[in-house]
Structures are given as structure tokens and as C-alpha cells.
Amino acid sequence: MTGRPDTPRVADQPRIAVLISGRGSNMVSLLRAAAAPGFPGRFVLALSNRPEAAGLAHAAAAGLATEALDHRAFPDRAAFDAALDARLRAHAIDLVVLAGFMRVLTPGFVEAWAGRMLNIHPSLLPLFRGTHTHEQALAAGVRLHGCTVHFVVPELDAGPIVAQAAVPVLPGDDAEALAARVLAEEHRLYPAAVALVASGRARLEDGRVVFAPGVAGGAGALHSLPA
């Protein structure tokens, strides 16, 4: 599946691809933020490993090129990742943003995009890696939960942290209620973190995130955003 032709490069603005597997709610928040004047990057491609992903239609309506690479058509992960890498390079992508992309990427692919690929995870990493993070948080009895934007590394959910947002765990919460509270913060946090990286104000250096002078929270891994 292919949407509109590739869009031309704008000087000094990184070209961003968003990878999705479903409806892409985080993608929607990213595209809304990127439409505002002054956002330091251009979303030019939405790519999914599922041709039926609902988010592709939204991306096309927003003017992005859209592509689908059905992972079921490839013999193994390495073959799929090679095709994915080729499509990203064909669109001259500078920064890759994972937004509900339900694939474990091979180490070779991750290393090829080191420092240029971000993910958002619904927990305050390093707590609660993997899936079912809200159930994990409730079972552990923590009082704070949240979400983390991090650079992607070969180890799952272990990359250097760019930004985090915390929410309270309230009495009577179930996984659904807690997930909704965290998702609202994801929609706020991810655009801000992508903007930090796209502008060069946060970068990966020797395995750590380095913030430019004047970036709030730059003295440590936690980047706190105002409500």
C-alpha cells in the first residue's frame, strides 16, 4: 500500500517516519503537534506491518505517504527488517518514531538506526518492561505509574530515557482506568520528546541522553512537563 508520493525535503527539518500496527492514537497526537508552527520536524511517512491498520487512513488524510509491509509475507524477522530499512531509506528518513508498532526489531536494524529511533512505553522504565504494564503496576502496588520515551536499543524497553511523565495510581483503579490516565500523558509527552530530539536539544551520546543547555530536566533522565 502506498499513499501520496514522497514529499520534498525542507532545509534543516528532519524527515520523520512513524511506524504503527493499529489505530495509531499516539501517531494522531504527534501529527497534531507537528501541524503547529515551529515544530522542528516533518512527518512524511506512516508505515505499518499490518495493511489493515486503521491509522494508515488517518495518516493519508493528514498528507503523509503511507506504506504497508505485511510481516506475514516475509520468511523471518531479518528479511522483514531489511525491507523496512529499505523503505525508510527510500523516503530519506532522518528519525523513526514507533507508535504502537507491535514488532520486535532485530539488533541489526536497531543498530543501523541507533540514536535515530524513539519508542514510547506505558510505564516508568526501568519498571514494568514488556506487556501488560498496567496490570503489573497494580499488582506491585506502586503509587505512581506513567510512561517513558526512550531511544530504541537491541534490548527490549531498555534504551536511554529522553522523557517521562507520571500519574497517580488511585484507590479503586483497574487496568482500564489506569491505562486511560497514562494514555492521556502519552499523547502529551511523546510530541514534546520527539520535538526535543528532532531539534537536536536531546541526543544520544555514548549510550546516554545529552540535553542542550536550558532544557528543563536536562540535569537528569526525568524530563518533567507542565500540566
N, C-alpha and C positions, 0 to 999 in steps of 0.2 A: 504494500500500500504506500503510495506516495502522494503528498499534498502538493502545495504550490512549489514552483521552482525555488532553488536556493536563493537567499537574499544577499545583496552585496554587503561587503564589509564597510563598516563605518570606522574611521580612524580613531584609534585609542579606545575603542569599546570592545571588550571581549565578546566573542560569539559563544553563546551558551546553548547546550542541549539538555533537555530534561528527559529522563528515562522513566517510564511508567509501566505498570502492569494492569491497572484498573481504571477507576474513575478519575484519579489524579486530583484529589482535593487540595493537596499541597501545591500541585502544579498551578491550580487556579489562583491560589493566593500569590504565588510567585509572579504569574503573568499580570495580575492586577497591580502588584507593586512595580513591576518593570515598565508599566504603561505610564507611570508618573514621571514628570520632568526630572531630570537629574539622576535617574537610576544608571549606575555605571556599567551596564552591560546590556546585550541584546539577546533575547531568547529567539533562536532562529530555527530550532528543530525539536520536535517531540517524537520520540521513538519508543515503541512498545514491543515486548516479546509476545504479546497476545494481539492478534489482528482485531479481535472483538472489543478491545479495551475502550470503554466509553470516553476516556479522556482524550483520545485522538480527535474526536469530532470537535471538542471544545478547543483544542489547540489549533485545529484548522480554521475554526471560526475566528480565532484571535490572530490569524495571519501567519502562523508558523508552518514550515514544511513538516509533513508528517510521514513517518515510515513505520512499517511493522516487519519485524523479523521473528517469525514463528519458531520458537526454540525447538518445537517438536519436529521440525524439518531437518534438524542437524544431528549428526551421529553422536556428538559428545559436546561437553561444555567448551572445550578448546576451539572446536570448529565454529560454534555459535559466537564465541567471543572474538574470533578472528574476523567474522563477518561484521560484527558490531563495531569493531575498531575501524574497519574499512569504511563503513558508512559515516562514522563520526569524522574521519579524516577527509572524506569526500566533501563534507559540509564545512571544512576548515574550522572545526570546533576548538575553542580555547579552554572551556570549562564545562565539565559534565556534572549535572545535578541529578541525583537519584531521588525520586519522589514516589515511593511505593513500588519500586522495581523489585519484583519478587524473584530475583535470581542471585545465586551465589557466584560471584565472578572469580575467574581463575587468577592465580597470583601473577601470571604473565601480563594479563590485561591490566590488573590493578597497578602493577609496577610501571607499565607504559604510560599511565595517566597519573602517576604519583604527583601530589601537590596540585592536581587539576581536577579532582573529583570529590564531591561532597555527598554526604548522606545525612538524613535526619532519623533519629532513633527515639522511640517513645519511652525513654527512661532517663534518669540522671546517671549516665555512664560514669564509672565502670559498673554500677549496679545494674542487674537485670538485663543481661545481654540476651540475644535471641528473640524468641517469640513469646507471646502471652505475658508481656511485661506488666500489664495492669493487674493481672491475677497474681503474678509474682510479688508485686508491691503490696497487695492486700494480704497475701499470705505471710509476708515478712513483718507486717505491722509497722511499716515506716510511716512517719508523719508528713513527709514531703515526697513528692513524685515529680515527674516532669519530662523534659525532652532535651535532646542533645544534638547539635550539629557538629559533625566531625569530618575530617579528611578520611578518605577510604584507604585502608591498608589491607594486605592479604588476610590478616586475622580478623574474623568477623566481629564487628562492633567494638573494635579496639583502637581506632585511629585517633590521632591527636585532636583535642577538642577545640572548636572555634567558639561555640556559644552554647549556653544552657539557659533554660527557663524552668522555674519550679512552681508547682501548685500544691496547695494543701490536700492531704487526704482527710476527708471529713467523716465524722461518725455516720454510719449507715451507708457509706459508699459501696456500690458494687462495681464490677469491672466496667460496665457500660457507662455509668455516671463518671467514673474516674477517667475513662478514655475520652469522653466528650470534653472534659475540662482540660486535659492535656492537648487534645487536638486544636482547641482554640489557641493555645500558646504556640503550637507548631506553626499555625498559619501566621502568627506574628513574628516568630523568631526566625524562621527559615529565610524569608526575604531579606531581613536585616543582616543575617550571616552571609548570605550569598553576595550582598552588596559589599560587605567588608572584603571578601576575597576578590571579587571582580574588580574592585577599585585598587587592590594592592595593599589595603590597610591591614590585612591579615594574610600571612603567607606561611607556608610550611618550610622550615629551615632546620636541617639536621634532626628531623624527627619531632620537632616541637613547633607550635604555632607562635609566630612572632607578630606582635601588633605594632602598628605605627604609633609614634608619639601622639598623645591626645585621644586615643581610642579608649572609651570608658571600659573599665575592666581589664585593660591591657596588662596590668601587673600580674595577672594570674590567668588560669584557664577559664574562669567563670566570667562570662560577659553578661552583665545584668542590664536589661532594658526596662525603661519606664513603662508603666501601665498606660 
